[in-house]
């Protein structure tokens, strides 16, 4: 890694340590990720992912007592940082955290209400990244918003349009459910095959040993019988000579 990249990473770390959750810090992060080659990029991404994951846990604990709007600003910053670093899992996890936080506080602060469009878009992104269980939950939230909210955002003009939106959300939900089931079956199959492979590897030595012992015993038994027969023949020859 060049000195330039090392300096940029150090600068980004300093910004985070100083809790500078602004666009300038994100620009520094973006400049760090402009690597000259794939190997350098992967190395830098790996470092930054680990750093951001550790720091995000500390930051979330630090802001526990802050007002909701302040929390959301900081979480939004972390979401964008994770997105830039290529950490889709952490990015989606924090987006979900923010949506749930807004939903919980929306009864007292209507401006925090999560629209069905936001839930649906989030469900699509989870589905694209194979987080099927979260996609199911998000699509169910979207469906609930359309069916129960008196003021729907984005607005739906008539009954037919509403039914189309509901059908679209149901389709996404069905795809997520089927994908989750398929993933579960594949995971079970993989676990079963892994178990059988381990059992097979464990059994091979004992089988070989049993076969080896059996063959060795048969061979030794054959030798003993042959020697006994030879001895008997030799004794018979001696007796005939004496006569």
KOLBA-583398 format. One record per residue (C-alpha): x, z negated, y. Coordinates in nm, 2 decimals, decimal comma. Example, Ala and Ser with C-alpha at 12.3 -4.5 7.8 and 13.67 -1.06 7.14 Angstrom:
% residues 2
+--------+--------+--------+
:   east :     up :  north :
+--------+--------+--------+
:   1,23 :  -0,78 :  -0,45 :
:   1,37 :  -0,71 :  -0,11 :
+--------+--------+--------+
This chain:
% residues 243
+--------+--------+--------+
:   east :     up :  north :
+--------+--------+--------+
:   0,00 :   0,00 :   0,00 :
:   0,14 :   0,09 :   0,34 :
:   0,20 :  -0,15 :   0,62 :
:  -0,08 :   0,01 :   0,82 :
:  -0,34 :  -0,08 :   0,56 :
:  -0,20 :  -0,43 :   0,51 :
:  -0,22 :  -0,49 :   0,89 :
:  -0,58 :  -0,36 :   0,90 :
:  -0,69 :  -0,58 :   0,60 :
:  -0,52 :  -0,88 :   0,77 :
:  -0,71 :  -0,80 :   1,09 :
:  -1,04 :  -0,78 :   0,91 :
:  -0,98 :  -1,10 :   0,73 :
:  -0,90 :  -1,27 :   1,06 :
:  -1,23 :  -1,14 :   1,21 :
:  -1,42 :  -1,28 :   0,92 :
:  -1,23 :  -1,61 :   0,93 :
:  -1,33 :  -1,63 :   1,30 :
:  -1,69 :  -1,55 :   1,21 :
:  -1,70 :  -1,24 :   1,42 :
:  -2,01 :  -1,07 :   1,27 :
:  -2,02 :  -0,77 :   1,50 :
:  -1,98 :  -0,39 :   1,50 :
:  -1,62 :  -0,42 :   1,59 :
:  -1,55 :  -0,60 :   1,27 :
:  -1,74 :  -0,34 :   1,07 :
:  -1,54 :  -0,06 :   1,24 :
:  -1,22 :  -0,23 :   1,13 :
:  -1,35 :  -0,25 :   0,78 :
:  -1,44 :   0,12 :   0,79 :
:  -1,09 :   0,21 :   0,91 :
:  -0,94 :   0,01 :   0,63 :
:  -1,13 :   0,21 :   0,37 :
:  -1,00 :   0,55 :   0,50 :
:  -0,73 :   0,56 :   0,23 :
:  -0,50 :   0,85 :   0,18 :
:  -0,56 :   0,88 :  -0,20 :
:  -0,80 :   0,76 :  -0,46 :
:  -0,56 :   0,50 :  -0,61 :
:  -0,51 :   0,34 :  -0,27 :
:  -0,88 :   0,34 :  -0,20 :
:  -0,97 :   0,17 :  -0,52 :
:  -0,70 :  -0,09 :  -0,47 :
:  -0,82 :  -0,17 :  -0,12 :
:  -1,19 :  -0,17 :  -0,23 :
:  -1,11 :  -0,42 :  -0,51 :
:  -0,93 :  -0,65 :  -0,27 :
:  -1,21 :  -0,64 :  -0,01 :
:  -1,49 :  -0,69 :  -0,26 :
:  -1,33 :  -1,00 :  -0,40 :
:  -1,26 :  -1,13 :  -0,05 :
:  -1,62 :  -1,06 :   0,08 :
:  -1,78 :  -1,21 :  -0,22 :
:  -1,59 :  -1,54 :  -0,18 :
:  -1,64 :  -1,55 :   0,20 :
:  -2,01 :  -1,45 :   0,18 :
:  -2,08 :  -1,76 :  -0,04 :
:  -1,91 :  -1,98 :   0,22 :
:  -2,10 :  -1,81 :   0,51 :
:  -2,44 :  -1,85 :   0,34 :
:  -2,38 :  -2,22 :   0,30 :
:  -2,26 :  -2,25 :   0,66 :
:  -2,58 :  -2,09 :   0,80 :
:  -2,82 :  -2,29 :   0,58 :
:  -2,95 :  -2,49 :   0,88 :
:  -2,96 :  -2,21 :   1,13 :
:  -3,28 :  -2,05 :   1,26 :
:  -3,42 :  -1,76 :   1,06 :
:  -3,34 :  -1,49 :   1,31 :
:  -2,98 :  -1,60 :   1,32 :
:  -2,96 :  -1,60 :   0,94 :
:  -3,10 :  -1,25 :   0,93 :
:  -2,85 :  -1,12 :   1,18 :
:  -2,56 :  -1,26 :   0,97 :
:  -2,70 :  -1,14 :   0,64 :
:  -2,76 :  -0,80 :   0,79 :
:  -2,39 :  -0,79 :   0,88 :
:  -2,29 :  -0,89 :   0,53 :
:  -2,52 :  -0,62 :   0,38 :
:  -2,35 :  -0,35 :   0,59 :
:  -2,00 :  -0,49 :   0,50 :
:  -2,08 :  -0,48 :   0,13 :
:  -2,23 :  -0,13 :   0,17 :
:  -1,91 :  -0,01 :   0,33 :
:  -1,69 :  -0,17 :   0,06 :
:  -1,89 :   0,00 :  -0,21 :
:  -2,03 :  -0,32 :  -0,36 :
:  -2,39 :  -0,21 :  -0,43 :
:  -2,47 :  -0,52 :  -0,64 :
:  -2,39 :  -0,77 :  -0,36 :
:  -2,55 :  -0,54 :  -0,10 :
:  -2,88 :  -0,53 :  -0,28 :
:  -2,87 :  -0,90 :  -0,36 :
:  -2,84 :  -0,99 :   0,00 :
:  -3,10 :  -0,74 :   0,11 :
:  -3,34 :  -0,90 :  -0,14 :
:  -3,25 :  -1,24 :   0,00 :
:  -3,33 :  -1,13 :   0,35 :
:  -3,67 :  -0,97 :   0,25 :
:  -3,77 :  -1,29 :   0,06 :
:  -3,67 :  -1,50 :   0,35 :
:  -3,87 :  -1,29 :   0,60 :
:  -4,17 :  -1,30 :   0,37 :
:  -4,16 :  -1,68 :   0,34 :
:  -4,15 :  -1,72 :   0,72 :
:  -4,40 :  -1,44 :   0,81 :
:  -4,70 :  -1,67 :   0,80 :
:  -4,57 :  -1,85 :   1,11 :
:  -4,38 :  -1,56 :   1,25 :
:  -4,58 :  -1,23 :   1,20 :
:  -4,29 :  -1,02 :   1,33 :
:  -4,10 :  -1,11 :   1,02 :
:  -4,36 :  -0,96 :   0,79 :
:  -4,21 :  -0,72 :   0,53 :
:  -4,39 :  -0,38 :   0,52 :
:  -4,48 :  -0,20 :   0,20 :
:  -4,24 :   0,07 :   0,31 :
:  -3,95 :  -0,17 :   0,32 :
:  -4,03 :  -0,31 :  -0,03 :
:  -4,07 :   0,04 :  -0,17 :
:  -3,75 :   0,17 :  -0,02 :
:  -3,57 :  -0,13 :  -0,16 :
:  -3,73 :  -0,08 :  -0,50 :
:  -3,60 :   0,28 :  -0,50 :
:  -3,25 :   0,17 :  -0,42 :
:  -3,26 :  -0,09 :  -0,70 :
:  -3,39 :   0,17 :  -0,94 :
:  -3,11 :   0,42 :  -0,84 :
:  -2,85 :   0,15 :  -0,90 :
:  -3,01 :   0,05 :  -1,24 :
:  -3,12 :  -0,30 :  -1,12 :
:  -3,45 :  -0,25 :  -1,30 :
:  -3,59 :  -0,60 :  -1,30 :
:  -3,55 :  -0,63 :  -0,92 :
:  -3,70 :  -0,28 :  -0,88 :
:  -4,01 :  -0,41 :  -1,07 :
:  -4,05 :  -0,71 :  -0,85 :
:  -4,00 :  -0,51 :  -0,53 :
:  -4,25 :  -0,24 :  -0,63 :
:  -4,50 :  -0,52 :  -0,71 :
:  -4,44 :  -0,66 :  -0,37 :
:  -4,50 :  -0,32 :  -0,21 :
:  -4,82 :  -0,28 :  -0,41 :
:  -4,94 :  -0,62 :  -0,30 :
:  -4,88 :  -0,54 :   0,06 :
:  -5,08 :  -0,22 :   0,05 :
:  -5,38 :  -0,38 :  -0,13 :
:  -5,40 :  -0,72 :   0,06 :
:  -5,26 :  -0,66 :   0,41 :
:  -5,53 :  -0,60 :   0,68 :
:  -5,27 :  -0,44 :   0,91 :
:  -5,06 :  -0,21 :   0,69 :
:  -4,71 :  -0,09 :   0,80 :
:  -4,64 :   0,19 :   0,79 :
:  -5,01 :   0,27 :   0,88 :
:  -5,23 :   0,44 :   0,63 :
:  -5,50 :   0,65 :   0,79 :
:  -5,77 :   0,69 :   0,52 :
:  -5,87 :   0,60 :   0,17 :
:  -5,72 :   0,90 :   0,00 :
:  -5,38 :   0,85 :   0,16 :
:  -5,39 :   0,48 :   0,06 :
:  -5,46 :   0,58 :  -0,31 :
:  -5,17 :   0,83 :  -0,30 :
:  -4,94 :   0,55 :  -0,17 :
:  -5,06 :   0,32 :  -0,44 :
:  -5,01 :   0,58 :  -0,71 :
:  -4,66 :   0,65 :  -0,58 :
:  -4,57 :   0,28 :  -0,60 :
:  -4,72 :   0,25 :  -0,95 :
:  -4,52 :   0,54 :  -1,07 :
:  -4,20 :   0,39 :  -0,95 :
:  -4,30 :   0,06 :  -1,11 :
:  -4,37 :   0,23 :  -1,44 :
:  -4,03 :   0,40 :  -1,43 :
:  -3,86 :   0,07 :  -1,37 :
:  -4,05 :  -0,11 :  -1,65 :
:  -3,97 :   0,17 :  -1,90 :
:  -3,60 :   0,17 :  -1,79 :
:  -3,58 :  -0,20 :  -1,82 :
:  -3,72 :  -0,19 :  -2,17 :
:  -3,49 :   0,09 :  -2,27 :
:  -3,19 :  -0,11 :  -2,12 :
:  -3,30 :  -0,41 :  -2,32 :
:  -3,33 :  -0,21 :  -2,65 :
:  -2,99 :  -0,05 :  -2,58 :
:  -2,84 :  -0,40 :  -2,51 :
:  -2,99 :  -0,54 :  -2,83 :
:  -2,86 :  -0,23 :  -3,03 :
:  -2,51 :  -0,27 :  -2,88 :
:  -2,51 :  -0,64 :  -2,96 :
:  -2,62 :  -0,57 :  -3,32 :
:  -2,36 :  -0,30 :  -3,37 :
:  -2,09 :  -0,53 :  -3,22 :
:  -2,19 :  -0,81 :  -3,45 :
:  -2,19 :  -0,58 :  -3,76 :
:  -1,84 :  -0,45 :  -3,65 :
:  -1,71 :  -0,80 :  -3,63 :
:  -1,86 :  -0,89 :  -3,96 :
:  -1,72 :  -0,58 :  -4,12 :
:  -1,37 :  -0,66 :  -3,99 :
:  -1,39 :  -1,01 :  -4,12 :
:  -1,51 :  -0,90 :  -4,47 :
:  -1,25 :  -0,62 :  -4,52 :
:  -0,95 :  -0,86 :  -4,59 :
:  -1,15 :  -1,07 :  -4,84 :
:  -1,28 :  -0,76 :  -5,02 :
:  -0,93 :  -0,61 :  -5,04 :
:  -0,80 :  -0,94 :  -5,16 :
:  -1,06 :  -0,97 :  -5,43 :
:  -1,00 :  -0,61 :  -5,54 :
:  -0,62 :  -0,67 :  -5,54 :
:  -0,65 :  -0,99 :  -5,74 :
:  -0,89 :  -0,83 :  -5,99 :
:  -0,66 :  -0,53 :  -6,04 :
:  -0,36 :  -0,75 :  -6,07 :
:  -0,53 :  -0,97 :  -6,32 :
:  -0,63 :  -0,67 :  -6,53 :
:  -0,28 :  -0,53 :  -6,52 :
:  -0,12 :  -0,86 :  -6,62 :
:  -0,38 :  -0,90 :  -6,90 :
:  -0,30 :  -0,56 :  -7,03 :
:   0,07 :  -0,64 :  -7,03 :
:   0,01 :  -0,96 :  -7,23 :
:  -0,21 :  -0,78 :  -7,48 :
:   0,06 :  -0,50 :  -7,52 :
:   0,34 :  -0,76 :  -7,57 :
:   0,13 :  -0,95 :  -7,82 :
:   0,06 :  -0,64 :  -8,01 :
:   0,43 :  -0,54 :  -8,01 :
:   0,52 :  -0,89 :  -8,13 :
:   0,27 :  -0,87 :  -8,42 :
:   0,41 :  -0,53 :  -8,52 :
:   0,77 :  -0,66 :  -8,51 :
:   0,67 :  -0,96 :  -8,73 :
:   0,50 :  -0,73 :  -8,98 :
:   0,82 :  -0,52 :  -9,00 :
:   1,04 :  -0,82 :  -9,07 :
:   0,81 :  -0,95 :  -9,35 :
:   0,82 :  -0,60 :  -9,52 :
:   1,19 :  -0,60 :  -9,51 :
:   1,22 :  -0,95 :  -9,66 :
:   1,00 :  -0,83 :  -9,95 :
+--------+--------+--------+
